[in-house]
């Protein structure tokens, strides 16, 4: 069974992304959350950074990681993230970025 690990980070969107998504402006720094499907709950910053690069982010700083507790998605504050969780389960990953933070 897959586990979704949340990786928070700050990074610069440099383009060259492999995924087609509504990405931010080039050369701006953003705070992001990467939802990454993994086979275990082991925090793997190298794997996360490689996935961030696929989304077009480089110069990754302040990266943190923790397993998602799925029940939190049933609360009012976190329900908005359930789509990202589902996408990560189906596609392997998903990303949330906060524009120009």
Buried (B, 14 or more C-beta within 10 A) or exposed (E): EEBBBBBBBBBBBBEEBEEEEEBBEEEBBBBBBBBBBBEEEEBBEEBBBEBBBBBBBEEBEEBEBEBBEEEEBEEEEBEEBEEBBBBBBEEBBBBBBEEEE
